[in-house]
């Protein structure tokens, strides 16, 4: 992870206490004491004073409860913790000690906004006048002017982050695609996402049947001995009615997506995938004229949720994975029958911890999806699965697919499609590099978990997509939006 370990620990501590008190039914009376419990004082742990630290904890408690941090709720699942954010420098360009205070004053002459002027020992930049054009840095013969890139702003693939006059980051709701990259890039832990921990716990404590749906990207993240059976056992022990691997939803999506691709191919139309909500948000917000190109097939998460609700309309479905944008798919896209709640790994871990449940090694004998469904968590996985389905059904075509890996490649592909210059027939878009396994709430970096993941998937029994789907009543629910 790129964020400091202390930031991650503080976040987990808050989630753990909120989950614990929610299970015990005392969150209402304990909420206001959580900041003092975590920051007892009198000496601050991370910041200038305990009062600031406690205020940050208070805001994190609100996020853990799924609440907005400002009085006016903008609806975004991603929120800026202003008290934590004000540590960042306001100026984007700063003069370093390399400045020789030379006579030429190339930096001053290059600035068209009168933002830079001579100082006693070196040039100085007025942040209130600076327009961040960078001309001063280019003009300096000593490379003495540095460009400070705010990690959150620099990590945002759609330029949705700016900052106000006080230096606090501001997320443009109309641009933000909810990918969550900014959250784990901020070294101050100043950006977080709302959680559904309390709602999920209340559902578990009720008489309703609550199902966990675990993302395909999960396998391998916690080691080669933590299998899907391990997750199933832990989820049932903590109170879930059952757990289903969403790789099965990948197989279901493949069936529907495959037929949609075939129809589009024969009609000479181009299509994009629809299973990555970050990619879908990117199209709808930044390339709205291409919205009709998005596949109407629902995501694997929605497919499993609909399958469960077809059997029990009162069931509560909870998706678990490394994706922040999935929270947006549930709250923003409002697709009928979709998951009721989405939890990141750390959020489900807090629920486990509250009930003293651990992920324990288990036999790798629980499997509801094919290997192709399991690979939906990887960039290129959707393409491989759809092409396999076409092969199995004797409908092979000479389909060319642009496998856009990460937001930058997604933007490039969409620009080509908009300009009518995309050579491929279809675009598989994954907003996170590597696919879902590279999601911002990953437990372990993909390069570290790849060996474990490959081993677990290699142990899965071979089964065709078509044969696997025969075990499920696909006619009992719709696979389209």
Secondary structure, DSSP 8 states (H G I E B T S, - for coil): --S-HHHHHHHHHHHHHHHHHHHHT-HHHHGGGHHHHH---SS-SSSS-HHHHHHHHHHHHHHHTT--SSSS----SEEE-HHHHTTS-S-SEEE-TT----SS-HHHHH-SSS-EE--SSS-EE-TTT-----HHHHH-TT--EEE---HHHHH-TT--EEE-TTS-EEE-TTT-----TTTTT-TT--EEE---HHHHHHHHHSSS-EEEEE-GGGTTTT-TT--HHHHHHHHHHHT-SEEEETHHHHHHHHHHHHHHHHHHHHTT--EE--S-HHHHHHHHHH-GGGGGGB--B--HHHHHHHHHHHH-TT-EEEEEES-SHHHHHHHTS--TT--SEEEEHHHHHHHHHHTT-------S----S-HHHHGGGSTTHHHHHHHHHHHHTT------EEEEESHHHHHHHHHHHHTT---SSEEEEESSTTSGGG-TT-SS-HHHHHHHHHHHHHTS----HHHHHTTS-GGGS--B-
